Amino acid sequence: MAKTSVIARARKKPKFSTRIVRRCFRCGRKRGYMRDFNTCRICFRELASRGEIPGIKKAS
């Protein structure tokens, strides 16, 4: 989990568009972020294995 202050800083509109930091909506992680699902890779895997993401199923 990212600190609340770090998540709040990422939500603010940056001075320049290249400074935008996309974070996972569940845990606030910035690395391993998947834009299509708005989650990090870890949360994506948890949600997909539980079947909470429509259209996604485990391969094996």
N, C-alpha and C positions, 0 to 999 in steps of 0.2 A: 504494500500500500504506500502510495506517495503521501507526503504531508499535505494537510489541508491548505496550507499557505502556498505551496507549489502548484496545486491544482487551481487555486483561485488566481494566481498570477498567469497561468496558461489561458484562463478564460477571458482575461482582459484583452481588448483590441490592441495589437502591437503597433508601434510607431511605423514600422515598415512591414509589408506583406510577407517578406521572406523570413521574418522572425517568428512566424506562427508555429506553435507547438501543438501538435495533435496528441491527445491523450485518450486512453481507454476510459469509457464512461463508467466502468465498474470499479477498477482498481487505481486508475490514474497513471498507469505505466505509459512511458513515451516510446520505449524501444520495442520493436516487434509489433508495431501498430498496423492494423489492417483497415484501410479506409472504407472498403466495401461494407464492413460490418461494424465499424466504429468501436472495435475492441482490440486488445492485444492478443497475441498468439495463444497465451495461456488461457485467458478467459474464453476465447473462441473455441478452444478444444473442449473446455468444460461444458459450455453451452451446447456445442454440437453433439457431444456424447450423451447429454441429457435429452436431446431432441428439441431444444427450445429455439433453434434457428430454423425457420422454414426453408425447405429446399436443400438442406444439408444433411447428409447421412454419412456414417462411418464407412470407410472403404472396405475394411475387412472385419 
